[in-house]
Amino acid sequence: MNEKQISYKQELMRKSIHLCSLSIPLLYYFTNYETILYFVAPLLIITLSVDVLSKKGMPLHNFIYKYFGSMLREHEKKDGFVLNGASWVLISAFLIILIFPKILAVTSFSILIISDLSAALIGRRFGVHSLFDKSWEGTFAFFITASIIVYIYSILENNGNYFLLFGIISAGLTALTEAASKMLKIDDNISVPSVFSISMWLLHPIALNAGYPYLL
């Protein structure tokens, strides 16, 4: 990928904002379906509105680019209707919550926030071996942190070894998908939670037949 990268400092600032999205899976874990939708839906509407109104020629353009322009990636600055990362995060959250069971939505979105951040920062700082459009070092950081998140939720929910085992397998598939997201032309805010959740959903019948279901 020949897209010019933002500086590491700006990457840190971008990911610090991204980290605020961890409030979504945490709130969902401690509340319920209705509460989280009441939280996410207004945020999605506001963020999409600001994103659209920040495009060239629109009222918020100068303000957004003055204060946040240095954190935007090159493709987010192109002319035309291109959504930024914040919009995709909230679109992803809304869809994942609507489609998948709570434990998958919470786990996959926690992975999106923590593991994507880890992959970006480790990959930018220490990545030297290429893997698709990313690095093996960043992808390994993604896999390790995703596996830790799966382990934490398996303990909290007492979901058993099948959730842990299939979660680690799904974390590996998701890490590879994240590394190839630019090549696949899929925003990783969509692909990461989707691949993890779909993988866990497809593997669930095995756990169910063994008498250790992890989906209600």
HELIX and SHEET records of a PDB file:
HELIX    1   1 TYR A    8  LEU A   19  1                                  12    
HELIX    2   2 CYS A   20  LEU A   22  5                                   3    
HELIX    3   3 SER A   23  PHE A   30  1                                   8    
HELIX    4   4 TYR A   33  LEU A   53  1                                  21    
HELIX    5   5 HIS A   61  PHE A   68  1                                   8    
HELIX    6   6 GLY A   69  MET A   71  5                                   3    
HELIX    7   7 GLU A   74  GLU A   76  5                                   3    
HELIX    8   8 GLY A   85  ILE A   99  1                                  15    
HELIX    9   9 LYS A  102  PHE A  126  1                                  25    
HELIX   10  10 TRP A  136  GLU A  157  1                                  22    
HELIX   11  11 GLY A  160  ALA A  179  1                                  20    
HELIX   12  12 SER A  181  LEU A  184  1                                   4    
HELIX   13  13 ASP A  188  ASN A  209  1                                  22    
SHEET    1   A 2 SER A 130  LEU A 131  0                                        
SHEET    2   A 2 LYS A 134  SER A 135 -1                                        
END                                                                             
